[in-house]
Amino acid sequence: MRLPLTKFFLVTISLCCFAKLATAQIDPMSQKITEWYLEERFIIADQNDDALLDRDEMLRFPREFTYYLVERHFQLSDKNRDGLLSFNELYHRVRTEFIYRQNMDRKDLRALEESYPQLADLELSYLKQHPQLVVRLFANLSWMYSHSELAESLYEDKLWTSQHPEALVSLQKNLCWMASNPLAARILYKNNDTNSRLPEMLGWRASHKDFFRRHPKLDQFYEMSFWPTNIQLGRR
């Protein structure tokens, strides 16, 4: 995927600002993953290539842009009051956004507990019997990291996922998780059935695969440097 000229300059300037703000403790590869994710998340939503996002464009990926779809948050982010959000405006709100997303993840899990009392002590067999629960859990970034082994047992079960493709669709729309788990992403991208179910993601896939090729040791890194320090994401 190639940026239109205006978008290229906009994103380049914004990422230069990001690099200057980065501390010396941030691993260079982690920063590359962060920059790629922020840029590609913006591009995939920007349907008319005007380097700006309106509410309708963000609604195509409501989980990724849930923070900005709250009217008050949109207004706080829209510094020039033009009713649109630039990459730079989103970038300056990103830490606040991810604190909000973590809180939303926790809220969603509390709501799920009311319908699924076993949520606190899930077993693989139970999840396989409740695919709609898996759909919601795969969209939840916090759950994916705190239950990584359980999640992996599900998405690597080809028979089960072939019977419940909606679960893989949900997982691959979790762009933040996909960007920070390159080894799993490589495996998931081999499932061509998902291509027909997610045509809007083909550009994302192509760009992500290209990112893999340019950084062959990417599997050794996964941390995104813009996550606030209070968000603890583990990995087995």
C-alpha positions in Angstrom: 0.0 0.0 0.0 1.3 3.4 -1.0 0.3 6.7 0.5 -1.1 9.5 -1.6 1.4 12.3 -1.7 -0.5 14.6 0.7 -1.1 11.8 3.1 2.6 10.7 2.9 3.8 14.1 4.0 1.1 14.4 6.7 2.0 11.0 8.2 5.8 11.6 7.8 5.6 14.8 9.8 3.5 13.2 12.5 5.8 10.3 12.9 8.8 12.6 13.1 7.1 14.3 16.0 6.5 10.8 17.5 10.2 9.9 17.1 11.3 13.1 18.8 9.0 12.4 21.8 10.1 8.8 22.2 12.4 8.1 25.1 15.7 6.4 24.9 14.3 3.4 26.7 11.9 2.5 23.8 13.3 -0.3 21.7 13.7 0.8 18.0 11.8 -2.2 16.7 8.9 -1.6 19.1 8.8 1.9 17.9 8.7 0.7 14.2 5.7 -1.6 15.1 4.0 1.3 16.8 4.5 3.7 13.8 3.4 1.1 11.3 0.2 0.3 13.3 -0.7 4.0 13.8 -0.2 4.8 10.1 -1.9 1.7 8.7 -4.9 2.0 11.0 -5.4 5.5 9.7 -5.0 4.5 6.1 -7.4 1.6 6.2 -10.2 3.8 7.5 -9.5 6.7 5.1 -11.6 5.7 2.2 -11.4 8.8 0.1 -7.7 9.4 0.6 -8.0 12.9 1.8 -5.8 12.3 4.8 -8.7 13.1 7.1 -11.3 10.8 8.9 -14.9 11.6 9.3 -17.3 9.7 11.6 -18.6 7.5 8.8 -15.1 6.3 7.9 -14.3 5.5 11.6 -17.6 3.6 11.9 -16.2 1.0 9.5 -13.9 -0.1 12.3 -15.9 0.9 15.4 -13.7 -1.1 17.8 -10.5 0.6 16.7 -12.0 4.1 16.7 -14.5 3.7 19.6 -12.8 6.5 21.6 -13.3 9.0 18.8 -16.9 8.0 18.1 -17.9 9.4 21.5 -18.9 13.0 20.7 -17.1 14.6 23.5 -13.8 12.8 22.7 -14.2 13.7 19.0 -14.5 17.3 19.9 -11.5 17.2 22.2 -9.4 15.6 19.4 -10.6 17.9 16.7 -8.3 20.8 17.4 -9.1 22.9 14.4 -12.9 22.3 14.7 -13.4 21.3 11.1 -15.4 18.2 11.9 -12.7 15.9 10.7 -9.7 14.2 12.4 -6.2 14.3 10.9 -3.5 11.8 11.7 -1.8 14.4 13.8 -4.9 15.0 15.8 -5.4 11.3 16.5 -1.7 10.9 17.4 -1.9 13.5 20.1 -4.8 11.7 21.7 -3.4 8.2 21.4 -2.4 7.7 25.1 -5.8 8.9 26.3 -7.4 6.7 23.7 -5.7 3.5 24.9 -6.5 4.2 28.5 -10.1 4.5 27.4 -9.9 1.4 25.3 -8.5 -0.6 28.3 -11.4 0.6 30.4 -13.9 -0.3 27.7 -12.4 -3.8 27.5 -12.8 -4.2 31.2 -16.4 -2.9 31.0 -17.2 -5.3 28.2 -15.8 -8.3 30.2 -17.9 -7.3 33.2 -21.0 -7.2 31.0 -20.1 -10.7 29.6 -19.8 -12.1 33.0 -23.6 -11.5 33.5 -24.4 -13.8 30.5 -21.4 -16.2 30.9 -20.8 -16.9 34.7 -17.9 -19.2 33.8 -16.0 -16.3 32.3 -13.5 -16.0 35.2 -12.5 -19.7 34.8 -12.9 -20.5 31.1 -12.0 -23.9 29.6 -11.4 -24.6 25.9 -14.3 -27.0 25.6 -16.7 -24.4 27.0 -15.5 -21.7 24.6 -15.8 -24.1 21.6 -19.5 -24.6 22.6 -20.0 -20.8 22.7 -18.6 -19.3 19.5 -20.5 -16.0 19.9 -18.6 -15.5 23.2 -15.3 -16.1 21.4 -16.2 -13.5 18.8 -16.5 -10.9 21.5 -13.4 -12.1 23.4 -11.3 -12.1 20.2 -12.2 -8.4 19.8 -11.1 -7.6 23.4 -7.4 -6.6 23.4 -7.0 -7.1 27.2 -8.5 -10.6 27.2 -6.4 -11.7 24.3 -3.2 -10.8 26.2 -4.3 -12.1 29.6 -5.5 -15.4 28.0 -3.0 -15.8 25.2 -2.6 -19.6 25.4 -6.4 -20.2 25.5 -6.9 -17.8 22.5 -4.1 -19.6 20.6 -5.7 -23.0 21.1 -8.8 -21.6 19.5 -7.5 -19.8 16.5 -5.0 -22.5 15.7 -7.8 -25.1 15.6 -8.5 -25.2 11.9 -11.5 -27.4 12.1 -13.2 -25.3 14.7 -12.4 -22.0 12.9 -13.7 -23.4 9.6 -17.0 -24.1 11.3 -17.0 -20.6 13.0 -15.3 -18.2 10.6 -16.9 -15.3 12.4 -14.4 -15.8 15.2 -11.5 -15.3 12.8 -13.1 -12.3 11.3 -13.4 -10.7 14.8 -9.8 -11.5 15.6 -8.4 -10.0 12.4 -10.4 -6.9 12.9 -8.5 -6.5 16.2 -5.9 -4.5 14.4 -3.9 -3.7 17.5 -3.5 -7.3 18.5 -2.7 -8.4 14.9 0.0 -5.7 14.6 1.7 -6.7 17.8 1.6 -10.5 17.2 3.4 -11.0 13.9 4.0 -14.7 14.3 0.3 -15.4 14.8 -0.6 -12.9 12.1 1.6 -14.8 9.6 -0.4 -18.0 10.4 -3.8 -16.3 10.2 -3.0 -14.7 6.9 -2.6 -18.1 5.3 -6.3 -18.7 5.7 -7.6 -17.6 2.3 -11.2 -18.1 3.3 -11.0 -14.9 5.4 -10.0 -12.9 2.4 -13.5 -13.3 0.9 -15.1 -12.4 4.2 -12.9 -9.3 4.8 -12.2 -7.7 1.4 -11.6 -4.4 3.1 -8.7 -5.9 5.0 -6.7 -7.0 1.9 -4.7 -3.8 1.8 -3.9 -4.1 5.5 -2.8 -7.7 5.0 -0.6 -6.8 2.0 1.1 -3.9 3.9 1.5 -6.1 7.1 3.2 -8.9 5.0 5.5 -6.3 3.4 6.4 -5.1 6.9 7.3 -8.7 7.9 9.5 -8.9 4.8 11.3 -5.7 5.6 11.8 -6.7 9.3 12.5 -10.5 9.3 13.2 -10.6 13.0 9.9 -8.9 13.9 8.7 -12.0 15.9 11.1 -11.1 18.7 9.3 -7.9 19.4 5.7 -7.1 20.2 5.5 -4.1 22.5 3.9 -1.0 21.3 5.5 2.0 22.8 2.4 4.2 22.9 0.6 2.0 25.4 0.4 3.7 28.8 2.6 2.2 31.5 -0.4 1.1 33.5 -1.5 -1.3 30.8 0.2 -4.5 31.5 0.2 -6.9 28.5 1.7 -10.3 29.0 2.9 -12.9 26.6 3.7 -16.5 27.2 
